[in-house]
Amino acid sequence: MIANKSDLACRVSADCAISCKTGAGIDELKRRIASLALPDGQPSGCITNARHLNALERAFDAVRHAKTQTDPDCIATDLSEALHQLGTITGTDVDAEVIDRIFKNFCVGK
């Protein structure tokens, strides 16, 4: 769990505490995200699914847009969109469209 506003007196127990106001903890957060995205420090694998490629491109665009923002709420919205796009690949965030496609293409339950 990531907790913001670590500069305030009221603190919450979190895996990574940051402060958007002071910038404290941001480097650690970046390091943790990078270690999850590139466990060996190098990209690996290949993308063989057009839907996955599309989701990755949308996630990349959302992160790139977040980097141009100064308002923490706008940054959070962009990063939330990036996480949603990645979740559509990992299965942690599935759209109704994907479920419909699974039933249509794989005859689940028939």
N, CA, C and O atoms as CSV, one atom per row, in Angstrom:
chain,resi,resn,atom,element,x,y,z
A,1,MET,N,N,0.836,-1.174,0.000
A,1,MET,CA,C,0.000,0.000,0.000
A,1,MET,C,C,0.882,1.238,0.000
A,1,MET,O,O,1.908,1.288,0.679
A,2,ILE,N,N,0.472,2.224,-0.763
A,2,ILE,CA,C,1.178,3.496,-0.830
A,2,ILE,C,C,0.329,4.539,-0.113
A,2,ILE,O,O,-0.870,4.660,-0.367
A,3,ALA,N,N,0.953,5.279,0.769
A,3,ALA,CA,C,0.240,6.324,1.502
A,3,ALA,C,C,0.867,7.677,1.184
A,3,ALA,O,O,2.084,7.846,1.269
A,4,ASN,N,N,0.030,8.627,0.821
A,4,ASN,CA,C,0.474,9.984,0.549
A,4,ASN,C,C,0.340,10.813,1.827
A,4,ASN,O,O,-0.215,10.351,2.823
A,5,LYS,N,N,0.844,12.013,1.785
A,5,LYS,CA,C,0.766,12.985,2.877
A,5,LYS,C,C,1.562,12.534,4.098
A,5,LYS,O,O,1.164,12.763,5.240
A,6,SER,N,N,2.708,11.880,3.826
A,6,SER,CA,C,3.550,11.435,4.940
A,6,SER,C,C,4.144,12.615,5.704
A,6,SER,O,O,4.702,12.433,6.786
A,7,ASP,N,N,4.028,13.827,5.148
A,7,ASP,CA,C,4.536,15.025,5.822
A,7,ASP,C,C,3.610,15.496,6.940
A,7,ASP,O,O,3.994,16.357,7.731
A,8,LEU,N,N,2.390,14.942,7.019
A,8,LEU,CA,C,1.446,15.339,8.058
A,8,LEU,C,C,1.630,14.487,9.312
A,8,LEU,O,O,2.200,13.397,9.252
A,9,ALA,N,N,1.157,14.979,10.422
A,9,ALA,CA,C,1.330,14.297,11.706
A,9,ALA,C,C,0.594,12.961,11.752
A,9,ALA,O,O,1.095,12.001,12.338
A,10,CYS,N,N,-0.592,12.887,11.141
A,10,CYS,CA,C,-1.377,11.656,11.145
A,10,CYS,C,C,-0.817,10.708,10.097
A,10,CYS,O,O,-0.977,10.954,8.902
A,11,ARG,N,N,-0.171,9.641,10.513
A,11,ARG,CA,C,0.454,8.720,9.572
A,11,ARG,C,C,-0.252,7.384,9.572
A,11,ARG,O,O,-0.797,6.946,10.586
A,12,VAL,N,N,-0.233,6.761,8.445
A,12,VAL,CA,C,-0.866,5.461,8.256
A,12,VAL,C,C,0.229,4.447,7.975
A,12,VAL,O,O,1.234,4.774,7.344
A,13,SER,N,N,0.042,3.229,8.435
A,13,SER,CA,C,1.004,2.176,8.138
A,13,SER,C,C,0.908,1.831,6.660
A,13,SER,O,O,-0.174,1.511,6.166
A,14,ALA,N,N,2.040,1.893,5.944
A,14,ALA,CA,C,2.039,1.627,4.507
A,14,ALA,C,C,3.368,1.013,4.100
A,14,ALA,O,O,4.385,1.176,4.775
A,15,ASP,N,N,3.334,0.298,2.969
A,15,ASP,CA,C,4.568,-0.270,2.426
A,15,ASP,C,C,5.496,0.828,1.923
A,15,ASP,O,O,6.719,0.701,1.978
A,16,CYS,N,N,4.899,1.900,1.434
A,16,CYS,CA,C,5.682,3.003,0.881
A,16,CYS,C,C,4.954,4.306,1.218
A,16,CYS,O,O,3.838,4.537,0.752
A,17,ALA,N,N,5.582,5.142,2.018
A,17,ALA,CA,C,4.982,6.420,2.403
A,17,ALA,C,C,5.630,7.524,1.584
A,17,ALA,O,O,6.854,7.617,1.503
A,18,ILE,N,N,4.789,8.364,0.972
A,18,ILE,CA,C,5.286,9.460,0.157
A,18,ILE,C,C,4.610,10.761,0.571
A,18,ILE,O,O,3.607,10.772,1.284
A,19,SER,N,N,5.193,11.850,0.100
A,19,SER,CA,C,4.573,13.160,0.259
A,19,SER,C,C,4.665,13.859,-1.088
A,19,SER,O,O,5.756,14.201,-1.543
A,20,CYS,N,N,3.522,14.069,-1.723
A,20,CYS,CA,C,3.504,14.813,-2.985
A,20,CYS,C,C,3.904,16.264,-2.747
A,20,CYS,O,O,4.445,16.920,-3.637
A,21,LYS,N,N,3.637,16.755,-1.552
A,21,LYS,CA,C,3.944,18.146,-1.226
A,21,LYS,C,C,5.448,18.377,-1.131
A,21,LYS,O,O,5.968,19.343,-1.688
A,22,THR,N,N,6.147,17.485,-0.420
A,22,THR,CA,C,7.591,17.681,-0.216
A,22,THR,C,C,8.435,16.839,-1.169
A,22,THR,O,O,9.614,17.128,-1.374
A,23,GLY,N,N,7.847,15.816,-1.741
A,23,GLY,CA,C,8.599,14.926,-2.631
A,23,GLY,C,C,9.267,13.776,-1.901
A,23,GLY,O,O,9.922,12.939,-2.522
A,24,ALA,N,N,9.105,13.731,-0.587
A,24,ALA,CA,C,9.712,12.654,0.200
A,24,ALA,C,C,9.130,11.303,-0.212
A,24,ALA,O,O,7.916,11.160,-0.358
A,25,GLY,N,N,9.992,10.329,-0.396
A,25,GLY,CA,C,9.571,8.972,-0.712
A,25,GLY,C,C,9.305,8.696,-2.187
A,25,GLY,O,O,9.095,7.545,-2.570
A,26,ILE,N,N,9.311,9.734,-3.020
A,26,ILE,CA,C,9.004,9.561,-4.443
A,26,ILE,C,C,10.067,8.705,-5.127
A,26,ILE,O,O,9.729,7.838,-5.933
A,27,ASP,N,N,11.336,8.930,-4.821
A,27,ASP,CA,C,12.397,8.118,-5.434
A,27,ASP,C,C,12.250,6.643,-5.066
A,27,ASP,O,O,12.463,5.765,-5.902
A,28,GLU,N,N,11.889,6.380,-3.821
A,28,GLU,CA,C,11.674,4.991,-3.385
A,28,GLU,C,C,10.488,4.387,-4.129
A,28,GLU,O,O,10.541,3.229,-4.544
A,29,LEU,N,N,9.431,5.153,-4.298
A,29,LEU,CA,C,8.261,4.669,-5.039
A,29,LEU,C,C,8.644,4.349,-6.478
A,29,LEU,O,O,8.255,3.304,-6.999
A,30,LYS,N,N,9.391,5.221,-7.122
A,30,LYS,CA,C,9.842,4.975,-8.493
A,30,LYS,C,C,10.686,3.697,-8.565
A,30,LYS,O,O,10.532,2.897,-9.488
A,31,ARG,N,N,11.576,3.512,-7.587
A,31,ARG,CA,C,12.425,2.318,-7.568
A,31,ARG,C,C,11.581,1.054,-7.444
A,31,ARG,O,O,11.840,0.058,-8.119
A,32,ARG,N,N,10.570,1.100,-6.578
A,32,ARG,CA,C,9.706,-0.071,-6.386
A,32,ARG,C,C,8.885,-0.375,-7.642
A,32,ARG,O,O,8.729,-1.537,-8.018
A,33,ILE,N,N,8.367,0.657,-8.281
A,33,ILE,CA,C,7.605,0.449,-9.512
A,33,ILE,C,C,8.512,-0.147,-10.583
A,33,ILE,O,O,8.126,-1.086,-11.278
A,34,ALA,N,N,9.716,0.400,-10.714
A,34,ALA,CA,C,10.657,-0.117,-11.712
A,34,ALA,C,C,11.020,-1.573,-11.428
A,34,ALA,O,O,11.150,-2.369,-12.357
A,35,SER,N,N,11.183,-1.927,-10.156
A,35,SER,CA,C,11.546,-3.310,-9.829
A,35,SER,C,C,10.408,-4.273,-10.136
A,35,SER,O,O,10.652,-5.438,-10.450
A,36,LEU,N,N,9.160,-3.800,-10.048
A,36,LEU,CA,C,8.023,-4.644,-10.414
A,36,LEU,C,C,7.906,-4.775,-11.925
A,36,LEU,O,O,7.601,-5.851,-12.442
A,37,ALA,N,N,8.149,-3.674,-12.630
A,37,ALA,CA,C,8.022,-3.682,-14.088
A,37,ALA,C,C,9.188,-4.393,-14.754
A,37,ALA,O,O,9.004,-5.084,-15.755
A,38,LEU,N,N,10.384,-4.230,-14.208
A,38,LEU,CA,C,11.589,-4.828,-14.781
A,38,LEU,C,C,12.375,-5.529,-13.681
A,38,LEU,O,O,13.363,-4.983,-13.189
A,39,PRO,N,N,11.950,-6.742,-13.281
A,39,PRO,CA,C,12.588,-7.421,-12.155
A,39,PRO,C,C,14.099,-7.580,-12.288
A,39,PRO,O,O,14.815,-7.516,-11.288
A,40,ASP,N,N,14.594,-7.786,-13.504
A,40,ASP,CA,C,16.035,-7.953,-13.707
A,40,ASP,C,C,16.687,-6.680,-14.228
A,40,ASP,O,O,17.855,-6.682,-14.616
A,41,GLY,N,N,15.923,-5.598,-14.232
A,41,GLY,CA,C,16.435,-4.355,-14.767
A,41,GLY,C,C,16.365,-4.285,-16.280
A,41,GLY,O,O,16.750,-3.275,-16.870
A,42,GLN,N,N,15.885,-5.331,-16.911
A,42,GLN,CA,C,15.801,-5.396,-18.363
A,42,GLN,C,C,14.415,-5.845,-18.785
A,42,GLN,O,O,13.818,-6.703,-18.135
A,43,PRO,N,N,13.893,-5.273,-19.868
A,43,PRO,CA,C,12.601,-5.761,-20.364
A,43,PRO,C,C,12.736,-7.188,-20.874
A,43,PRO,O,O,13.783,-7.571,-21.395
A,44,SER,N,N,11.688,-7.964,-20.724
A,44,SER,CA,C,11.740,-9.341,-21.201
A,44,SER,C,C,10.397,-9.726,-21.788
A,44,SER,O,O,9.390,-9.056,-21.562
A,45,GLY,N,N,10.395,-10.800,-22.535
A,45,GLY,CA,C,9.164,-11.305,-23.110
A,45,GLY,C,C,8.789,-10.572,-24.379
A,45,GLY,O,O,9.489,-9.664,-24.827
A,46,CYS,N,N,7.692,-10.975,-24.937
A,46,CYS,CA,C,7.187,-10.310,-26.129
A,46,CYS,C,C,5.669,-10.244,-26.047
A,46,CYS,O,O,5.038,-11.016,-25.325
A,47,ILE,N,N,5.106,-9.331,-26.781
A,47,ILE,CA,C,3.660,-9.125,-26.775
A,47,ILE,C,C,3.095,-9.803,-28.008
A,47,ILE,O,O,3.454,-9.461,-29.135
A,48,THR,N,N,2.215,-10.762,-27.793
A,48,THR,CA,C,1.659,-11.515,-28.912
A,48,THR,C,C,0.168,-11.281,-29.100
A,48,THR,O,O,-0.447,-11.868,-29.990
A,49,ASN,N,N,-0.412,-10.431,-28.274
A,49,ASN,CA,C,-1.843,-10.196,-28.319
A,49,ASN,C,C,-2.094,-8.715,-28.622
A,49,ASN,O,O,-1.581,-7.841,-27.923
A,50,ALA,N,N,-2.880,-8.437,-29.660
A,50,ALA,CA,C,-3.152,-7.047,-30.053
A,50,ALA,C,C,-3.836,-6.268,-28.931
A,50,ALA,O,O,-3.564,-5.082,-28.743
A,51,ARG,N,N,-4.721,-6.931,-28.188
A,51,ARG,CA,C,-5.404,-6.259,-27.077
A,51,ARG,C,C,-4.404,-5.855,-26.000
A,51,ARG,O,O,-4.512,-4.776,-25.419
A,52,HIS,N,N,-3.429,-6.724,-25.735
A,52,HIS,CA,C,-2.401,-6.403,-24.738
A,52,HIS,C,C,-1.551,-5.224,-25.200
A,52,HIS,O,O,-1.247,-4.321,-24.421
A,53,LEU,N,N,-1.171,-5.242,-26.478
A,53,LEU,CA,C,-0.365,-4.148,-27.013
A,53,LEU,C,C,-1.129,-2.833,-26.900
A,53,LEU,O,O,-0.568,-1.813,-26.500
A,54,ASN,N,N,-2.397,-2.862,-27.250
A,54,ASN,CA,C,-3.225,-1.671,-27.168
A,54,ASN,C,C,-3.299,-1.165,-25.729
A,54,ASN,O,O,-3.170,0.035,-25.486
A,55,ALA,N,N,-3.504,-2.070,-24.779
A,55,ALA,CA,C,-3.582,-1.683,-23.357
A,55,ALA,C,C,-2.246,-1.112,-22.870
A,55,ALA,O,O,-2.222,-0.138,-22.117
A,56,LEU,N,N,-1.148,-1.715,-23.298
A,56,LEU,CA,C,0.170,-1.205,-22.907
A,56,LEU,C,C,0.412,0.187,-23.478
A,56,LEU,O,O,0.968,1.052,-22.801
A,57,GLU,N,N,0.000,0.400,-24.712
A,57,GLU,CA,C,0.166,1.722,-25.312
A,57,GLU,C,C,-0.672,2.765,-24.573
A,57,GLU,O,O,-0.212,3.883,-24.342
A,58,ARG,N,N,-1.902,2.399,-24.201
A,58,ARG,CA,C,-2.757,3.335,-23.458
A,58,ARG,C,C,-2.185,3.596,-22.063
A,58,ARG,O,O,-2.245,4.721,-21.567
A,59,ALA,N,N,-1.628,2.553,-21.430
A,59,ALA,CA,C,-1.004,2.746,-20.112
A,59,ALA,C,C,0.204,3.671,-20.224
A,59,ALA,O,O,0.399,4.562,-19.397
A,60,PHE,N,N,1.007,3.446,-21.252
A,60,PHE,CA,C,2.186,4.296,-21.469
A,60,PHE,C,C,1.771,5.745,-21.699
A,60,PHE,O,O,2.375,6.663,-21.145
A,61,ASP,N,N,0.733,5.951,-22.521
A,61,ASP,CA,C,0.238,7.309,-22.784
A,61,ASP,C,C,-0.242,7.975,-21.498
A,61,ASP,O,O,0.004,9.162,-21.280
A,62,ALA,N,N,-0.926,7.212,-20.646
A,62,ALA,CA,C,-1.435,7.772,-19.387
A,62,ALA,C,C,-0.284,8.171,-18.464
A,62,ALA,O,O,-0.340,9.217,-17.818
A,63,VAL,N,N,0.756,7.341,-18.400
A,63,VAL,CA,C,1.919,7.671,-17.560
A,63,VAL,C,C,2.643,8.884,-18.135
A,63,VAL,O,O,3.047,9.781,-17.395
A,64,ARG,N,N,2.804,8.907,-19.448
A,64,ARG,CA,C,3.465,10.053,-20.089
A,64,ARG,C,C,2.671,11.335,-19.802
A,64,ARG,O,O,3.257,12.382,-19.529
A,65,HIS,N,N,1.344,11.250,-19.866
A,65,HIS,CA,C,0.516,12.426,-19.583
A,65,HIS,C,C,0.645,12.829,-18.112
A,65,HIS,O,O,0.694,14.018,-17.797
A,66,ALA,N,N,0.699,11.851,-17.222
A,66,ALA,CA,C,0.836,12.147,-15.784
A,66,ALA,C,C,2.109,12.932,-15.507
A,66,ALA,O,O,2.133,13.800,-14.635
A,67,LYS,N,N,3.169,12.625,-16.255
A,67,LYS,CA,C,4.451,13.308,-16.045
A,67,LYS,C,C,4.384,14.785,-16.407
A,67,LYS,O,O,5.232,15.565,-15.974
A,68,THR,N,N,3.383,15.183,-17.200
A,68,THR,CA,C,3.259,16.591,-17.601
A,68,THR,C,C,2.379,17.383,-16.639
A,68,THR,O,O,2.298,18.607,-16.740
A,69,GLN,N,N,1.725,16.702,-15.718
A,69,GLN,CA,C,0.777,17.351,-14.804
A,69,GLN,C,C,1.479,17.879,-13.558
A,69,GLN,O,O,2.536,17.383,-13.170
A,70,THR,N,N,0.880,18.884,-12.941
A,70,THR,CA,C,1.396,19.408,-11.670
A,70,THR,C,C,0.396,19.190,-10.535
A,70,THR,O,O,0.778,19.141,-9.366
A,71,ASP,N,N,-0.870,19.060,-10.878
A,71,ASP,CA,C,-1.913,18.847,-9.872
A,71,ASP,C,C,-1.916,17.372,-9.450
A,71,ASP,O,O,-2.088,16.496,-10.298
A,72,PRO,N,N,-1.729,17.084,-8.164
A,72,PRO,CA,C,-1.710,15.699,-7.698
A,72,PRO,C,C,-2.965,14.903,-8.075
A,72,PRO,O,O,-2.875,13.704,-8.341
A,73,ASP,N,N,-4.124,15.550,-8.102
A,73,ASP,CA,C,-5.354,14.849,-8.487
A,73,ASP,C,C,-5.307,14.418,-9.951
A,73,ASP,O,O,-5.745,13.320,-10.293
A,74,CYS,N,N,-4.777,15.278,-10.810
A,74,CYS,CA,C,-4.654,14.936,-12.235
A,74,CYS,C,C,-3.652,13.804,-12.424
A,74,CYS,O,O,-3.869,12.898,-13.229
A,75,ILE,N,N,-2.564,13.863,-11.681
A,75,ILE,CA,C,-1.554,12.805,-11.753
A,75,ILE,C,C,-2.165,11.482,-11.306
A,75,ILE,O,O,-1.970,10.450,-11.948
A,76,ALA,N,N,-2.906,11.519,-10.201
A,76,ALA,CA,C,-3.539,10.297,-9.681
A,76,ALA,C,C,-4.532,9.719,-10.678
A,76,ALA,O,O,-4.620,8.501,-10.831
A,77,THR,N,N,-5.279,10.582,-11.355
A,77,THR,CA,C,-6.252,10.118,-12.353
A,77,THR,C,C,-5.535,9.423,-13.507
A,77,THR,O,O,-5.956,8.354,-13.949
A,78,ASP,N,N,-4.464,10.024,-13.988
A,78,ASP,CA,C,-3.700,9.417,-15.083
A,78,ASP,C,C,-3.079,8.085,-14.659
A,78,ASP,O,O,-3.110,7.113,-15.414
A,79,LEU,N,N,-2.520,8.046,-13.460
A,79,LEU,CA,C,-1.908,6.800,-12.989
A,79,LEU,C,C,-2.954,5.721,-12.740
A,79,LEU,O,O,-2.693,4.536,-12.945
A,80,SER,N,N,-4.126,6.129,-12.302
A,80,SER,CA,C,-5.218,5.176,-12.125
A,80,SER,C,C,-5.612,4.570,-13.470
A,80,SER,O,O,-5.879,3.372,-13.560
A,81,GLU,N,N,-5.647,5.386,-14.499
A,81,GLU,CA,C,-5.952,4.888,-15.851
A,81,GLU,C,C,-4.872,3.914,-16.317
A,81,GLU,O,O,-5.181,2.885,-16.918
A,82,ALA,N,N,-3.615,4.233,-16.044
A,82,ALA,CA,C,-2.522,3.335,-16.418
A,82,ALA,C,C,-2.666,1.991,-15.705
A,82,ALA,O,O,-2.490,0.937,-16.316
A,83,LEU,N,N,-2.985,2.033,-14.416
A,83,LEU,CA,C,-3.176,0.788,-13.659
A,83,LEU,C,C,-4.366,-0.002,-14.187
A,83,LEU,O,O,-4.318,-1.231,-14.254
A,84,HIS,N,N,-5.427,0.693,-14.559
A,84,HIS,CA,C,-6.593,0.019,-15.142
A,84,HIS,C,C,-6.190,-0.707,-16.423
A,84,HIS,O,O,-6.560,-1.864,-16.624
A,85,GLN,N,N,-5.439,-0.038,-17.281
A,85,GLN,CA,C,-5.014,-0.658,-18.538
A,85,GLN,C,C,-4.140,-1.881,-18.281
A,85,GLN,O,O,-4.304,-2.908,-18.940
A,86,LEU,N,N,-3.224,-1.784,-17.341
A,86,LEU,CA,C,-2.379,-2.936,-17.002
A,86,LEU,C,C,-3.214,-4.054,-16.383
A,86,LEU,O,O,-2.960,-5.234,-16.620
A,87,GLY,N,N,-4.207,-3.673,-15.593
A,87,GLY,CA,C,-5.093,-4.665,-14.982
A,87,GLY,C,C,-5.903,-5.440,-15.995
A,87,GLY,O,O,-6.260,-6.592,-15.750
A,88,THR,N,N,-6.206,-4.818,-17.151
A,88,THR,CA,C,-6.927,-5.552,-18.183
A,88,THR,C,C,-6.060,-6.650,-18.790
A,88,THR,O,O,-6.577,-7.609,-19.362
A,89,ILE,N,N,-4.756,-6.511,-18.665
A,89,ILE,CA,C,-3.836,-7.540,-19.154
A,89,ILE,C,C,-3.663,-8.637,-18.112
A,89,ILE,O,O,-3.704,-9.824,-18.438
A,90,THR,N,N,-3.470,-8.240,-16.861
A,90,THR,CA,C,-3.208,-9.220,-15.801
A,90,THR,C,C,-4.462,-9.908,-15.303
A,90,THR,O,O,-4.389,-10.937,-14.631
A,91,GLY,N,N,-5.627,-9.334,-15.635
A,91,GLY,CA,C,-6.882,-9.933,-15.200
A,91,GLY,C,C,-7.392,-9.389,-13.879
A,91,GLY,O,O,-8.412,-9.856,-13.372
A,92,THR,N,N,-6.698,-8.408,-13.312
A,92,THR,CA,C,-7.153,-7.830,-12.045
A,92,THR,C,C,-8.204,-6.755,-12.256
A,92,THR,O,O,-8.849,-6.325,-11.300
A,93,ASP,N,N,-8.384,-6.317,-13.492
A,93,ASP,CA,C,-9.368,-5.288,-13.816
A,93,ASP,C,C,-9.932,-5.617,-15.198
A,93,ASP,O,O,-9.351,-5.239,-16.215
A,94,VAL,N,N,-11.043,-6.307,-15.230
A,94,VAL,CA,C,-11.576,-6.817,-16.490
A,94,VAL,C,C,-12.830,-6.041,-16.895
A,94,VAL,O,O,-13.772,-5.904,-16.115
A,95,ASP,N,N,-12.820,-5.541,-18.122
A,95,ASP,CA,C,-13.981,-4.844,-18.672
A,95,ASP,C,C,-15.042,-5.856,-19.099
A,95,ASP,O,O,-14.727,-7.011,-19.386
A,96,ALA,N,N,-16.280,-5.423,-19.139
A,96,ALA,CA,C,-17.383,-6.269,-19.606
A,96,ALA,C,C,-17.145,-6.719,-21.043
A,96,ALA,O,O,-17.527,-7.826,-21.423
A,97,GLU,N,N,-16.517,-5.865,-21.835
A,97,GLU,CA,C,-16.205,-6.204,-23.232
A,97,GLU,C,C,-15.306,-7.440,-23.317
A,97,GLU,O,O,-15.494,-8.297,-24.181
A,98,VAL,N,N,-14.343,-7.520,-22.423
A,98,VAL,CA,C,-13.435,-8.673,-22.417
A,98,VAL,C,C,-14.189,-9.940,-22.031
A,98,VAL,O,O,-13.984,-10.995,-22.633
A,99,ILE,N,N,-15.044,-9.840,-21.046
A,99,ILE,CA,C,-15.840,-11.003,-20.625
A,99,ILE,C,C,-16.727,-11.472,-21.773
A,99,ILE,O,O,-16.835,-12.671,-22.027
A,100,ASP,N,N,-17.362,-10.526,-22.467
A,100,ASP,CA,C,-18.187,-10.887,-23.622
A,100,ASP,C,C,-17.359,-11.588,-24.693
A,100,ASP,O,O,-17.809,-12.573,-25.279
A,101,ARG,N,N,-16.166,-11.092,-24.950
A,101,ARG,CA,C,-15.291,-11.692,-25.960
A,101,ARG,C,C,-14.891,-13.110,-25.560
A,101,ARG,O,O,-14.809,-13.994,-26.412
A,102,ILE,N,N,-14.642,-13.330,-24.268
A,102,ILE,CA,C,-14.280,-14.679,-23.803
A,102,ILE,C,C,-15.427,-15.642,-24.055
A,102,ILE,O,O,-15.214,-16.742,-24.565
A,103,PHE,N,N,-16.636,-15.240,-23.703
A,103,PHE,CA,C,-17.788,-16.116,-23.915
A,103,PHE,C,C,-18.035,-16.367,-25.398
A,103,PHE,O,O,-18.413,-17.471,-25.790
A,104,LYS,N,N,-17.823,-15.349,-26.216
A,104,LYS,CA,C,-18.051,-15.479,-27.653
A,104,LYS,C,C,-17.003,-16.372,-28.309
A,104,LYS,O,O,-17.350,-17.246,-29.104
A,105,ASN,N,N,-15.724,-16.164,-27.986
A,105,ASN,CA,C,-14.630,-16.843,-28.669
A,105,ASN,C,C,-14.275,-18.206,-28.100
A,105,ASN,O,O,-13.748,-19.052,-28.822
A,106,PHE,N,N,-14.548,-18.434,-26.840
A,106,PHE,CA,C,-14.093,-19.670,-26.225
A,106,PHE,C,C,-15.225,-20.584,-25.781
A,106,PHE,O,O,-14.979,-21.635,-25.189
A,107,CYS,N,N,-16.456,-20.194,-26.062
A,107,CYS,CA,C,-17.616,-21.043,-25.774
A,107,CYS,C,C,-17.631,-21.525,-24.331
A,107,CYS,O,O,-17.940,-22.690,-24.080
A,108,VAL,N,N,-17.309,-20.668,-23.386
A,108,VAL,CA,C,-17.285,-21.037,-21.973
A,108,VAL,C,C,-18.723,-21.336,-21.525
A,108,VAL,O,O,-19.633,-20.540,-21.760
A,109,GLY,N,N,-18.909,-22.455,-20.899
A,109,GLY,CA,C,-20.211,-22.817,-20.322
A,109,GLY,C,C,-21.209,-23.396,-21.292
A,109,GLY,O,O,-22.372,-23.599,-20.944
A,110,LYS,N,N,-20.770,-23.664,-22.504
A,110,LYS,CA,C,-21.712,-24.224,-23.494
A,110,LYS,C,C,-21.555,-25.722,-23.583
A,110,LYS,O,O,-22.257,-26.371,-24.358
